[in-house]
Amino acid sequence: LHGRLVIAADGEKAAELVRSGAVDAGIVEMTVILDPRNKGFGSHAALPGSGGGLAELRAGLSPAGAQKPPALDLISFLMSGAAGPVLARHGYGPR
């Protein structure tokens, strides 16, 4: 994924990038997913280990991203058991 990730300034900017189709997938707080502006956000799923800490995170695909294997592979990885240790190394998970 090196060279393919876009780090947004915050969750709102990440959601804007997904909404606009500028990126294929994003990781944002649940409150961003529930924002009425994100009604057409596409599919989303809870990430393993989220929900027990300060914020529940969900991964979302834009409609265009849902048609791209790399974006689907990222979401599949994030939903797998292998993602937990990777996310924990980067500060995500129950506190």
NORBEL-V430948 format. One line per field, one symbol per residue. ss: DSSP state (h for helix, s for strand, l for the rest). phi: phi as a letter, one per 30 degrees, with the letter a starting at -180 (. if undefined). psi: psi as a letter, one per 40 degrees, with the letter a starting at -180 (. if undefined). A space follows every 10 residues. Layout:
BEGIN
ss: ???
phi: ???
psi: ???
END
This chain:
BEGIN
ss: llllllllll hhhhhhhhhh llllsssssh hhhhlhhhll lllsssllll llllllssss slllhhhlhh hhhhhhhhll hhhhhhhhhl lllll
phi: .eicdccdda dddddddded idbdabcbde ddedeedcec ejdabddeid jccdbdcbcb cdedddcced dddddddddd dddedddddc ickdc
psi: eheeihhidi ddddddddde edidiihiid dddehdefdf daiiiiihei eeadihiihi hidddeehdd ddddddddei ddddddddde eiii.
END
